[in-house]
Amino acid sequence: MEIEVTRPKQFADMARDYHLLVDGIEIAVIKRGTTQTITLPEGSKTLKGVIDWCSSPEFNVSDIRSGKIVLKNSFGSNFFKSIFLPLYYISLGRNRYLKIETGI
């Protein structure tokens, strides 16, 4: 199965790359503001985005409807969250720092 992975340009994490894991194995490095087409191995079950010690919740491959996903940080699109919540997202919320959304 091929999927199109988009990482929008967000101020947070602009100098760092995101790593995309399929069933715990890294298959791609996603740079800021890029879109990549990735072929998932046969029988893949879960996707996960990782940056340093933070990550996204696991995302089921079966939930991908359009063949497109967006990988972004959870707070970058909300000004107030980006000011008040970064410490939460790098500590207690580290497994929710990134999020994967289906479609664009």
Stockholm file with secondary structure:
# STOCKHOLM 1.0

chainA/1-104         MEIEVTRPKQFADMARDYHLLVDGIEIAVIKRGTTQTITLPEGSKTLKGVIDWCSSPEFNVSDIRSGKIVLKNSFGSNFFKSIFLPLYYISLGRNRYLKIETGI
#=GR chainA/1-104 SS CEEEEECCCCSTTTTSCEEEEETTEEEEEECTTCEEEEECCTTCCEEEEEETTEECCCEEGGGCSSSEEEEEESSTTCHHHHHHSHHHHHTTTGGGSEEEEECC
#=GC SS_cons         CEEEEECCCCSTTTTSCEEEEETTEEEEEECTTCEEEEECCTTCCEEEEEETTEECCCEEGGGCSSSEEEEEESSTTCHHHHHHSHHHHHTTTGGGSEEEEECC
//
